[in-house]
Amino acid sequence: MPRKTRLPGVSPVPVTRRRPRWSEVRQNIQFRSASVNPTQRRLDNALTIDDLRKAARRTTPLSVFDYVDGAAESEVTADRNVQAFRDLTFHPDALHPVADPELEVEVFGRRWALPLGFGATGYTRMMHHHGEAAVARVAQAVGIPYGLSTVGNTTVEDVRAAAPEVDLWFQLYPTSQEINAELIRRAQNAGCSTIVLTCDTAVSGKRFRDDRNGLTIPPTLRPATIVDMARHPSWWVNKLTTEQVSFASLKFLESKYKFNEIADRVFDSNLSLDSLDWIREQWKGQLLVKGILSAEGAAEAVEHGADGVVLSNHGGRQLDRTPAPITLVPQVRKALGDQVPILVDSGIRNGQDIAAARALGADAALVGRAYLYGIMAGGQDGVARAYEILSTEYRRAMQLLGVRRSIDLAARHVSLPDT
């Protein structure tokens, strides 16, 4: 009996069926071979930085994960940083050839594989025993800079030995001239090209996740924290069988101060432009000032000798309720002109974010959490996977924007809300 149709007078489409051959079935059902290595399988399954974040949460004690993932006070700024990128609007060019895109940029006269650097992060060996050396090696392999933190767990000398050719930066907290002079001397001897002077840490931000987990200086671990750590035996084994985590670059202070006293001396609540003037006199390489959140502050830093600025709110880890740095790029670029390098961090989780930063006027972006999620998920290979994700996303974003070269990304390609 003929099947009724919804439209009167329109007959059904005739269908002729056949028996499929096995070769056809096999061609349409392809199974991906899974790695027997659980770490490799975990990284293969991570398609985004958020996937790496979820993997990091599963493989790392909560207190350690929260140290990376958490932020200051109510964490408004950290959320705002990410949301600011989501609120951007892209405006692609049409009918532009984009085969073989050129991702490279030049910053401070050096070629970067793409407008991205690995920013400095503290306590990296707490996240994974591979630590800072792993991040530096990946940066060297792909051709981007890496910044080592004053409160890193690997000395600048050991990082240089691990990655002899990496464009190595040293992040400096302005503290006593005695301490800074020693750190600057060692950075110079290790062949660092750039000092990144952090100016948003007059005091440490209040991060409640760390307090609740007991991840303080000195540690005050609670029973629940210890129980959670026990659920991650491989993390414990690696922690206990490798070199003890410490402020590696500050070990020369151990004869004078206790561990918690050393941490207190890292920050200087009397930080001023005089501090910047003094560091400029001591350091002959490139000098970036990080933690700038206004056009006026950027101009002032340059007037006092900075070669460039990093627009940053420390990933929301210091003062809560500050503006998202990405929203400040156009006004800071207008204030500084075209010749002063401007970098931006805080909230970058996608290669599209890097493209947006470049289009708005930044020379490049810096990431911290993105590669830390990677290292927690899979050590050095996890850092490499984070870079692979970001670079692939950046390439695709450029091509979909109709842009073949990084240097051609421009303000017309992206707009901020209400602009």
Secondary structure as UniProt FT lines:
FT   TURN            8..9
FT   HELIX           22..28
FT   HELIX           38..44
FT   HELIX           49..59
FT   HELIX           62..69
FT   TURN            73..74
FT   HELIX           76..86
FT   STRAND          89..90
FT   STRAND          105..107
FT   TURN            108..109
FT   STRAND          110..112
FT   STRAND          116..118
FT   HELIX           124..127
FT   TURN            129..130
FT   HELIX           131..142
FT   STRAND          146..148
FT   TURN            150..151
FT   HELIX           156..162
FT   TURN            164..165
FT   STRAND          168..172
FT   HELIX           177..189
FT   TURN            190..191
FT   STRAND          194..198
FT   HELIX           208..213
FT   HELIX           223..230
FT   HELIX           233..241
FT   HELIX           248..253
FT   TURN            254..256
FT   HELIX           259..266
FT   TURN            269..270
FT   HELIX           273..282
FT   STRAND          286..292
FT   HELIX           295..303
FT   TURN            304..305
FT   STRAND          308..311
FT   HELIX           314..316
FT   HELIX           325..328
FT   HELIX           329..336
FT   STRAND          342..344
FT   HELIX           351..360
FT   STRAND          364..367
FT   HELIX           369..400
FT   TURN            401..402
FT   HELIX           406..408
FT   HELIX           411..413
FT   STRAND          414..415
FT   TURN            417..418
//
